[in-house]
């Protein structure tokens, strides 16, 4: 994986992501009733259905990519420490995607902690797996962490992707395959790289 990552370019990043979906997409999603691919595709599909802009659709599609690129492996319900998949995913994407996408990837876990702190009712709708990972990730934010999170210029979009993350857990939802979203992912990459 390391050699693959070092050879990533604007021209092959989408192919690299497509390969992850093809090879790893059928893996169980963290104790939920969907696979990893179903989960991420559902988030993107729901974002598209809501008319969200392409950067947010792509962020929803890629928010959990770090489960496959982390040196610490994927999360299990037996875990006793965090695997920091959000940081692993953001590190892979940050050279090719705008900050709104990488922030949504990097801080979607923080958004869960944030929402648990500012909306106590949010905690009640979390799945068992999400509660378990929340405990490993530090639990609800402190007041200081809430204030810091709210200073992020992309905070509203990060929270939106968090809600899409929570919604993408339906075993019977039909969505397009990754190939449907691939041209959109490439457009976001190209727009960012052209401005960099």
N, C-alpha and C positions, 0 to 999 in steps of 0.2 A: 504493500500500500504506500509506503514512504516514497519509493521511486516513482510510482504513478503520480503522487501529489506533486513532486518536484518538477514533473514534466507538464504540468497543467498550463494551458494557454487559453486566451480568448477563443481560439478556434476549436479547442477540444473539451472545454469545461462542461458543456451540455452533454456531450457524449459520455464523459466520465460519470455525470450524475445519472444519466439513463442506464448506464451499466450497473450502478448501485441499485437502482430500482429493479432491474432485471435479475440480478444475482441474489439480492437480499430482501426484496420486497415481500416475499412470502413468509418471512419470519414473524413470529408472534409479536404483537405490540404490547409489551409490558403488562401482561396479565389482563389485557382488554380483549373483547370479542371480535377484534379485527386484526388484520396483518399490518405490518408497518406501511406497506404501499397503500392499502386501503385507507389507513388513517391520514396519511399526508395528502393523498389524492382527494379525499373527502373535504379536507380543509380548503384546498385550492378550489374545488368545485363549488363549495358553499360561498366562498369569497366572490367567485365569478357570478354566481346566481344573485348575489346582493349588489352587483354592479360596482364592486370595489376596483380600484385602479390596478394596473398590471403588477406594480411593485409589491402590492399587498397579496395578490393572488400567488405570486412567485414566493414570497416570504412564507405564506401558509404551506405551500407545496414543499418547501425545503427546511422548515423549522426544525425537524428532527433528524436531518441528514447526519448530524454528529454522532448518532448512535452507531453509525457504520464507519465513521472516520476517527473515532476516539481511540487513543492508545489503550484505554481502560476497558474496551469492550462494551457490550450492551447491558442495559439495566435488567435486573431480575427482581422478583418479589422477595428473594432471599438476601438481597444486598443489605449490608450494614453501613455502607458509606457511599457517598455520591460519586458518579462517574463523569460529571461535568461535560455531558454531551453537547450542551448549548455552546460552550466555548470552543469545543472541537469543531463543531459545524461552522461557526462564524469564522474561525481561522482559515478553513478551506475556501470559504466564499468571498472573503473580504477583498481579495485582489481583483475580483471580477464583477462584484455587485455593489450598488449604491449603499450608503450607510443605513438607509431605512430598511433595506432587506437584511443586512447583517445585524443591525440592532434588534430587529424582530427575532432573529435566530438567537443572538447572544443573550437577550433578556426575556425570552418567553417564560423561562423558569422564574425569573425575578418578578414577572407580571403575575404569576400565580401567587407568589408570596405577598405581593402588593395587594392584590384583590382580597386575599384572606385577611389582610390587616384593615383595609378601608371598607370592605363590605362583608361583614361576618357571615351573612347568608350565603355568600359565594362558597364558603367552605362546605356547606351542607349538600351542595350538588356535586362535589368531587367524588370520583370513583374510589374504590378501595386502593387500587394501584396508585392513583394520583395522591391520595393521602399518605401512602407509604413513602413515595418519592418526596413529597413535601417535607416530611419529617427529616429525611436525609439531607435536604437542601436548605435547612435552616429554619423551617416553620414560617409563620407570618412575619412580615417585616416589622422592625422597630420604627418608632416615629422618625428617627434620623434617616433610616433607610427609605422610608416613604418619601420624605422631603427630597432626598437625592434622586430617587427614581422619577419623581415628578418634574425634575429639572431637565430630564432628557428631552430634546426637541422632538424625538420620535415616540414619546411615551404613549400618546393616543393610539398610534398605529400598532405599537407593541401589544397594548391591551387588546386591540381588535384581533390580532393574530392569536392571542391567548384564548379568546372566546372561540375562535375557529378551531383551535387545537382541542378544546373541550368538546366541541360539537362533532368532531370527526371520529366517532366511535360506534357507528351503526353497521352491524354485520350485513344488513340487507340493502344498503344504499348502493345504487348504481352510479358509477362515475366514468368519465373518459380515462383512458390509459395515460401514462406519462407522455407518450408520443404526441398526444393532443396539445399538451402544455409546452412541449419542447420549443416550438417557434417563439412563444411568448418569453420563455426563459432566455433564449438567444437574443431577442430584442432588448430585454433589460440589460443583459451583459453588454451588448454592442453600444447601447446608449451611454452606459456608464464608462466603458473603455474609451469611447470617442471623446469624452469630456475630461478624461484623466490626463 
